[in-house]
Amino acid sequence: MGLDKKFLIENYRRQEDDELFYLLANEYNDLTEVAKEALAEELSARGFAEEVSRVITVHEAGLSPEQQEYYAALVRNLSCPHCNSDKERLNALMIKTREGDFYAVACPDCLSKIAGGSAGENILAASFGSFMSIINSVAVMISINDQLKIVRKGEDTAGFTKFIKTRVGQLELLKNNKYKLIRMLGNPEARVL
Ligand SMILES: [Zn+2]
């Protein structure tokens, strides 16, 4: 085994399962080949070979329209991570910041509150912390209002579709665990599962 890989495995060995799963689910495609192997080996050594293989398959094969719809339906039908209501389908707002794109996933009412400030501030503060000031900029609010119109029509927002695409590894990993799935939707930026 090369030194690089040995070093990487030793590093991964010091991390919690959830941290490694987060890497596998969300950042696998950005890793070097050696890091991919080291991560897969460490998780397999912990007894998660089956999960590793499922998630890698999703990353490597890319999403067919049918699979995209499968994961979208999975998320749409969950109860809202902020108010627990299951009366209306979940949707998402994509919030663009200089640090990257962030997502709020919730029922239409909660998304309106999140976009409207005050009532949404606690949710946003929990999810995005220091990004609040950027979120309040005028340009961002205009784009959020456009997304809210789509939410009110009951159609997938572009943010929802992109969320499904970028988080497909995590959705695959958590698809049989609604509790963890809803918790992830409530705080999509948390770097653990
Ligand atoms: Zn809600």
Residues whose N, C-alpha, C, O or C-beta is under 5 A from the ligand:
A	BS01	ZN	C80 H82 C83 A106 C107 C110
